Amino acid sequence: MTEQVVPVDERGWQELDDAQLERWLRETDPRLLQKLWEAADRTRRAYVGDEVHCRGLVELSSHCRRGCLYCGLAVSNRGLERYRMSDEDVLACAERMRRAGCGSIVLQGGEDPCLDTDRVSTLVRRIKTTTELAVTLSLGEREPEELWSWRQAGADRYLLRFETSEADLYAMLHPPFAPGALSRLALLEVLRRTGYEVGSGVMVGLPGQSYRSLVRDLRLFRELDLDMIGLGPFIPHPATPLGGLIPRAGDVPGDATMTCKLYALARLLCPFSNLPSTTALGTLDPAEGRELGLRRGANVLMPNFTPPAFRERYRIYPGKTDGSTIPLTREGLETWLGERGRKLGTGPGSRRRRG
Ligand code: SAH
C-alpha cells in the first residue's frame, strides 16, 4: 500500500492524490487517525469557528412515491403507518425552534405528491413571515419549476444527497421514478442556478460501495462547491430489500469511525462548507456519535423537533434516536455545547466563503 502521508496544513491535504486519500480511508492505526482528527478540528476552527449552527428538523410527511432500496419510507414498505403534518403543526415546531436558538428549519419528507407547489410555497411563506428562520427543503427529486416556485416563496436552501457517485450502485439502489427525469446531479445544478444554497452528500457503508468511490464522492463535494455536506452511515432497515444483507469481507464498514474519516476529509477538502454531525451517526453511537462528529470536522447539529407521535413513524432506518441526546431548548443546547467547548451559533449560519 502507498506510504501514509501526513500533510502539515489543509493545502497539503487538498493536494493528496486519490491513492493517498484512499489510504486514509483504510487507515486503522489510532495514532495516525488522531492526526487526521486533529487536522480536521484545527481546520474547522480556523475556517468556520467554534459556533455550532443548529438546524431544527421537522419530518413533515412520511408518504413517498419512490422505491429506494435503502429507505424505510419506500412505497414498498406497506407495514408503515404513514402521516402528513398539518401546516399548523409545522408552524408550532418552527416557533419552538426559534425559541431554542435554531437559525434555520429543515422541512424534510418523503417524495410526497401532496407536498405540491402551492402547499409548500404557502408553508414557506408562513414560516418566513412568522419567524426569521432560514428555510431548508429536503423533499426529494422535484421538477425544476417547483424548485423555482419554492425559491420564489422564500426557501433558502435545498438538501439532496447524491447518495453515491458509483453510477451502477446508485442505479441499483435508486430506481428512477419516471423515464427521462433529471438525475440528482443534474438537479443539484438546477438548484444552484435557482439561487439555493445547495447541500448534498452520501451514505457510508452501502452494500457494494468501494473505497475508490468514496474518494470520488469527496472529490465531487469539492467540485460541486457544496454549501452543506450531509454524511451518515448506512443503517439497514429490515423492511427493505437491503435489510438482511450480510456484509462481505472487504466491504466499506458503515461504522462511526469510517463516517468520521469522511467528516474529517470533507472538512479538509472543503474547509468552508457546513457539515452536520448527523442523526444517523448519533443512532450508531447514541452516547457519543454526535459529539465525535463535532470534534472531527462537523460544525452543525440538526436537533429533531418532529412531535414524538410522528417521529416514531418516520422510520427511514431503525433505531433513529432523534435528538434524545440533543436538548431541544436554548438553555439545554447552550449547556450541551458549552460542555464540549463550543457555542450555539447565531443567525442563519449560511455558508461562509471567507474566514
Ligand atoms: N426524500 C428525501 C429525504 C430523504 S431522507 C430525499 O430522498 O432526498 C434523507 C437521507 O436519509 C437520504 O438522502 C439518505 O441519504 C438517508 N437515508 C435513507 N435511508 C437510509 C438508511 N437506511 N440508513 C442511513 N441513511 C439513510
Residues whose N, C-alpha, C, O or C-beta is under 5 A from the ligand:
A	BS01	SAH	Y70 C71 G109 G110 E111 S138 L139 G140 L159 L160 R161 M203 P233 F234 I235 P236 H237 A280 I316 Y317
